[in-house]
Amino acid sequence: MREVIRDSLRLKHILEACERLKSYYPDGEIPILNEKSLEFFGLVKNLEIIGEASYMLTKEFRDSKPMTDWQPIIAMRHLLVHGYYHVSPRIVKEIIENDLPPLQAQIATYLLEFK
């Protein structure tokens, strides 16, 4: 059973993965990657962490934060893990450049509620 007390830890995992992804490309511009490169797999792994930690948040917490669209984040995790052979470097690049900055800001705000 998922515990509410663990929601803060899961949020920290999401924020840390966002920060790692941002630190790899401080100017925000990610080159097109070779899908067989170790760098590509490192980016994908951090996206998996974001998806898994989102999935592990309590339903009550996710329901209380409707401004974050949790379902696509969780679905992305399932695709990255189970449909790994369909993962496009272009899509990974777009997610990191476009979707991560607002998510990172939302997660940072949510974490303030636990202080």
Buried (B, 14 or more C-beta within 10 A) or exposed (E): EBEEEBBBEBBBBBBBBBEBBBEEBEEEEBEEBEBEEEEBBEBBEBBBBBBBBBBBBBEEBBEEBEEBEBEBBBEBBEBBEEEEEEBEBEEBBEBBBEBBEEBBEBBBEBBEEEE
